[in-house]
Structures are given as structure tokens and as C-alpha cells.
Amino acid sequence: MPRHPLAAFQALPYPILDVRAPIEFAQGHVPGALNLPLFTDEERARIGTAYKQVSQEHAVHLGLEFFGPKMSAMVKQAKKLAPGKEVRLHCWRGGMRSGAVLWLLELAGFKVHLLDKGYKDYRRAVLASFEEPRAWRVLGGLTGSGKTDVLHALAAEPHRQPVLDLEGMAHHKGSAFGAIGQPAQPTQEQFENNLAAALLDLPTDAPVWVEDESRQIGRLTIPAPLFEQLRTSPRWVLEVPRAARVAKLAAEYGAENPVELAAAIERLHKRLGGLATQQALAAVEAGNFAHMVELVLDYYDKTYTYGLAQRPGEPARTFVPVADCNPADNAATLARLTSPKP
């Protein structure tokens, strides 16, 4: 993590205790951090009101009233979260909350490493990390080409190539059907935090494979500086026969909840048209998932084919014909095409 402004804090091997209120923690936190809130959401709101409507001194006294009775319980909870009694600690901006908990934990025998300017500084560093230039290899292909599977195969033995799985981090496959079978998406803030952490783990001296994405992945947005890098990076486009793509998608969707499939088709109503929508819904009801996929692919293939056009600033597109959706074979083909020539 040498390039990250918070590298020293991030590299420490001790648990991170975030003392902000639960609502702040839920909105976004350092990946892997544990919540040890000094105040409940309600207490935080009351202190904020007192600060704005009365005075800072009144707000501090109110905070102390809340803090006093819970000190013992906080120490006990900290021992559960960090049995080794050495922790990293932060609040929003390195103010009174982290200072109070630092004092309490040191009094209880903890060794505490404080993030001086708090989560606010961490977020600044997260957003700055997307500006850092990298070498990318963008993997394209029509819907059902198995691009995510190929990324995972490239990351595994024998290739061991650097990969960034944006859809995996977004918990979404990037289409109207993308949320089906996936966990709930993180907040935008948490997505950015997780993305920055993943970037820190990637090498800077080798190209990184990433899937060709639109700016939106479900309700999440790829940060603009990173998205611009991806749009101007070379693309390798898998050309998988339509029959193979239909078979792959039919097998995947056939295992999912038909109610969710129908809802996704309804969301595409305006794009598919009334007749195709009704036919696709009937195919789901009949269990004919191959026919449903054929109907939906008519729309997605047109859309993505348009997206395959040369982009401003894009250096190269390499079209890679393959026989089917076998991720191991297709990863091996890509690795061979992109390996340094002897």
C-alpha cells in the first residue's frame, strides 16, 4: 500500500474500531472496520441539535452525560472486538469522539493507533486513488459471453493475472437481470471504499483485466476518473456463438426465481416492446428459458453491438473468436494473445 496517503495506518495488523454512530458506519466505513459507537444515532442527533441551537459547551456536557454511564460497557465490548488490546481507532474527523475513546481505552490498558484526521481524511484518499493512472485490459463481449467467469479464470492458476471484478464488488451483473440471485448492493460510499481497497491490492507494474461496463452497475456508479481510464484502454472482445450464449444464460436463469425473472422482463417492457415482453413472460411461465433468453438477447445484442464501436481515445480493439463459453479455454486464449512476444 505504499502509494496510499494512509498507508501506515492501513498496514497495521490490528482491528479498526470506528466510533461513529451506527447510521454513519452503515453509510460507509473502512473495509474490515468494526463499529464501536460512542453515541447512538439518537444521541448523536441530540448533541448536534444542542451544538447548533445552544452552544458547543452545552453539546460537550450533553455528550459527557451520554458517555459516562457507558464507559465500562464500551471497554468490555472493545475487549471482545480486539482481544489483543491493540487497535486502530478513528471517528469522523479526529475530534472529540475519537479523543474520548482513545483516553478510555488507554486507561483500560489498550495500545491505540489513532487516525488523526479520521474517516473524512480516509474518504479524501479513497476518491484521490481513482485518479491514479493504471494499465488496463478491458474484456468485452455480448451478453452471455461469460466475461466474469473468464476474469476469474485469468486470476487463477496457471495464469495468475491481476483482475478487478467490478460486478462482484457491486453485487450486480450489470443488466436488468443483474440483481437476481445477488446480495443487496452496498451503498455508493461503501462501494467506493471497497473499490479503493481492491485497487491497493493490485500491482502497479502489470496490466489489470477488468470487464467492459457501462457507468452504472445497478444503482451504483463507477467513479468518473476510473471510468474514463477504462473507456480509453485497449479492449479484447470475446466473440462467442449466440447458441452458446443462449445455452449458458438459459441454464443460469432457469435456476433462479421465476417471479424475479418476470419482474426483470417487465422493467424492460419499453425496450423490448409489448409483444416480445408478453412472449418472454409466457416463456418464463412455461419454463422455456431458452426462448426467453432469445427474446431478451435481441435487445441486449443490439445495445452492446452499438457499444462496440470505436471510442474516442480508445487505442485498440482485438476481436477474439472462441468456440463456446468455456472460461478456462477462453482465458488461456486471452493469456496467449496478451503474453509478451519472445
Secondary structure as UniProt FT lines:
FT   TURN            2..3
FT   TURN            5..6
FT   HELIX           7..11
FT   STRAND          16..18
FT   HELIX           22..27
FT   TURN            31..32
FT   STRAND          34..35
FT   HELIX           41..53
FT   HELIX           56..81
FT   TURN            83..84
FT   STRAND          86..90
FT   HELIX           96..107
FT   TURN            108..109
FT   STRAND          111..114
FT   TURN            116..117
FT   HELIX           118..129
FT   TURN            130..131
FT   STRAND          136..141
FT   TURN            143..144
FT   HELIX           147..155
FT   TURN            157..159
FT   STRAND          163..164
FT   HELIX           166..170
FT   TURN            176..181
FT   HELIX           188..201
FT   STRAND          208..211
FT   STRAND          216..217
FT   TURN            218..219
FT   STRAND          220..221
FT   HELIX           224..231
FT   STRAND          235..239
FT   HELIX           242..254
FT   HELIX           258..267
FT   HELIX           269..272
FT   HELIX           274..286
FT   HELIX           289..307
FT   TURN            312..313
FT   STRAND          317..321
FT   HELIX           327..338
//
